[in-house]
Amino acid sequence: ASMIRRYIIWRNKHAEDQRLRDIVNRANVA
């Protein structure tokens, strides 16, 4: 169960990083 929880947390953190990267890229283009 701990592994699944860790995986979910990692997935959420990774998704956040991706979203931030997209925002940064858009800001750089603009």
N, C-alpha and C positions, 0 to 999 in steps of 0.2 A: 504493500500500500504506500509506503514511504517513497518508493521509486516512482510510482505513478504520480504522486503529489509533486515530487521534484520535477518530473517531466512536464507536468502542466505548468508549473511556475516558470520553467525554462522556456516553454512555448510562449507563454504570455509575455515574458521579458523580450524574447526574440521578435515577437510581433510588434511590441512597442518600439524596438530599435528600428525595425523596418519602416514603421510609420514616421518616426523622427527623421530617418534618412530621406524619405520621400519629401517631407516638408522642407528639409534643408536643401535638397536638390532644386525644388521649386523656387525657393528663396534665392538660390544662386542664379538660376536662369533669369528670374525677374530682377 
